[in-house]
Structures are given as C-alpha cells and as structure tokens.
C-alpha cells in the first residue's frame, strides 16, 4: 500500500519536470530554424561578390582586407572617413597594401541614413561608388538631421554634383521605387537588397555601432575595431601586421 | 564579537579584497597583452612574442584613441605603458608588497578609468571599452562594473591603512616595546 502511495507521489513529482522538458524541447525546436537560418538574400553569391566589388576600393589581392560598417549619417563615421579613411585611400589603398570594403549599416536612430545608403548603392551599380560616398560624407552637415541646412534630408544635389548628367540620370533610374524616406526595407527597391545583405553580415559579427572596422590579414580576422581611430595609429597597426612573420 | 576575532575577520576581508583587486588588474593586463588572434584563456593566448605584444598594444591604442580624451601624441605611449603598469600593480597587490602605496596607485588608476568610462558614456560615444581586451562594448554595465571596482579600490586602501595603524599600535603596546621604551 505504502509503495503504491510512494509511486503515485513520485509520478506526481516527475510530471512538472516532464512538462517543463517537453516545453523546453518544443521551444528549442521552434527556435532552431531561426538559429540555423542564413541571412535572407535574393542575390546569388556571384551577384553578391559583384556588389561587394562595386563598393570596394583597391586591389582585391592586397595583403590587408579592411571592411568598414558605416552609416552615412553617423557623425563618428563622417569623422572617421574625413580624418582616417581618406588618408588611407590616398596612400595604403592606392599602393595596393589595403583592400577597403564598404558595408552599409544604417542605424535605425538616424532619419536619412538608409536613404543615403540607397543613393550610394545606386551609384555603386554604375561604378561611381567612391565619388558619391565622398560627396555625401563631405556634405554630411548639409543634409543630415544634425546639420544646419533646411529642409533636411535633401542629398540629391550632392549626388548630382559628384556625377555627370548622364550618370546622374542612370542613378536616378536605379533609385526608382526607392525614393520614400523610410528606414524600413522597401519592397520593390532592389537597392535595399544590397543594404540588407551588408546588415545581415554585420549582425553575424555582431556590429552594434558604427563605424566598426574588421581587419583581415593572411586569412586571420582580427577583433572588430569600434569607433573612429586616427590614421597614424591605424597605419602603425597595418605596418606591424605586415612586418609579422 | 571579541576584539581578536574582529581583527582576524578584518584581516581576512582585506586579504580577499586585495586578491580581488589583484585579479582585476592582472586580468586587465592580460586582456591587453595577449595575442589578438588567440582564443582568450587558452595556452595559445599565452604564447606572447615581441611582435604580438606590439600588435596588441597598438590595437589597444586604437581603442584608447576612440575615447577622444588624450592628445594624439600621447595615445600610443600611454597605450604601450598602461598594460605593464597594470601588470606591476596586479603582482604587487597579489604579493602584498608595499600595500598602502600600491593600493593608492591602484585606486588612482581606477579613478581615471571610471572617469573615462563616465565621460564616454555621457558623450554617447559608441565605442569599445578596451578595459579587459578587445571586443568589449562600453555600456551601462561597464559603468556599474567599474564603479564597483572603484569602490573596492577605496575600501581596500582604507583597510590597508587601518590595518597598518592597528599593527603599529599593537607593536608599540607589546611588553617588548614597553621595555625598550624604558
């Protein structure tokens, strides 16, 4: 009789544990596809490589590869571009020491960053990435929400100024369906695919802030560098990397 | 609680606090000096060479630069010195050598670190802390953690001074001391 009671108590005690176990396994199975999912993209790897090349500067076979996750409206990104990246592009990128890859990472806190990224991606598709990127960063204070100019968010004149009329017309055509100023992905805007792909890559690292730079040397990826650092320090880092055996 | 038991308890507390502070400084030095591409806390991460040391310290200099608190000329020398100072302070705390002075130095360093973290947080700088190595975001948790380290530093310093005073009083009131005084 007592053993029956013990059995019943044991069964009753185990029930919540079993239930919890079942809930845990069910929850894990629900989450599993999300964990295994790769970043969604409508592009083939070859197309993706082409877009990456279009938003890159320098020799792809350079010993150092530097990926910069940028937001065109972030003041630190502007500072980093003006004080560090420009100097690097003119020296180490031009000399074939560094391959610079731009990655879009428009932060949701910035009103016009995704719109700016769309313009740059449109320009990249016609091979004018560098000129438009430079124009937008050089004039960030004129079009961004932090600037003094009004109305804010007008960046077309700067894109136009960096291109020939024919090129601007091509870029405008690519921007069709992408004009709405929203931080959300616009269905039907092909340029958003490129941005989403970059963002998915950033989330894998994970990138939380901009600018975030990832340096790879001889296949070894170094920890992300968050924030803007000066060119002399970055150059010292590159020199030390290249002097390593 | 008898006075002797209280005294022993205080000594144990001071020892624990001192060791905790030593671990903080040694971990901070290790985080800055270990090879960048090695997995932390593995044997490989202890395989330090002059070039890997230089690279790690230059990487730390870039993190330091993102705080925008030091003039450009001071960033690199400071970054190449700080990890060694942290290592020395950590070792001295571990062995309890010149405890009061080392505690003052440790607390001064913790005050500077805490000030830098508060400044960056207030400025909304989206940067890495660099406190215990690369890839460490500076957020509200960093503020709380560094605040606790700062409080620990002050507590251990006060404890070290009180213990020293107590030891001196005990020595001067001992029969041998009384005899020698006569």
HADDOCK unambig.tbl for C-alpha pairs under 7 A between the chains (distance, minus, plus):
assign (segid A and resid 209 and name CA) (segid B and resid 126 and name CA) 5.88 0.50 0.50
assign (segid A and resid 222 and name CA) (segid B and resid 36 and name CA) 6.61 0.50 0.50
assign (segid A and resid 222 and name CA) (segid B and resid 37 and name CA) 5.94 0.50 0.50
assign (segid A and resid 223 and name CA) (segid B and resid 134 and name CA) 6.35 0.50 0.50
assign (segid A and resid 223 and name CA) (segid B and resid 135 and name CA) 6.20 0.50 0.50
assign (segid A and resid 224 and name CA) (segid B and resid 135 and name CA) 6.34 0.50 0.50
assign (segid A and resid 226 and name CA) (segid B and resid 127 and name CA) 5.22 0.50 0.50
assign (segid A and resid 226 and name CA) (segid B and resid 128 and name CA) 5.78 0.50 0.50
assign (segid A and resid 227 and name CA) (segid B and resid 66 and name CA) 5.58 0.50 0.50
assign (segid A and resid 227 and name CA) (segid B and resid 126 and name CA) 6.54 0.50 0.50
assign (segid A and resid 227 and name CA) (segid B and resid 127 and name CA) 5.20 0.50 0.50
assign (segid A and resid 228 and name CA) (segid B and resid 66 and name CA) 5.58 0.50 0.50
assign (segid A and resid 229 and name CA) (segid B and resid 62 and name CA) 5.51 0.50 0.50
assign (segid A and resid 229 and name CA) (segid B and resid 65 and name CA) 5.67 0.50 0.50
assign (segid A and resid 229 and name CA) (segid B and resid 66 and name CA) 5.55 0.50 0.50
assign (segid A and resid 233 and name CA) (segid B and resid 62 and name CA) 6.23 0.50 0.50
assign (segid A and resid 237 and name CA) (segid B and resid 55 and name CA) 6.45 0.50 0.50
assign (segid A and resid 237 and name CA) (segid B and resid 58 and name CA) 5.93 0.50 0.50
assign (segid A and resid 237 and name CA) (segid B and resid 59 and name CA) 6.79 0.50 0.50
assign (segid A and resid 240 and name CA) (segid B and resid 55 and name CA) 6.19 0.50 0.50
assign (segid A and resid 244 and name CA) (segid B and resid 51 and name CA) 6.67 0.50 0.50
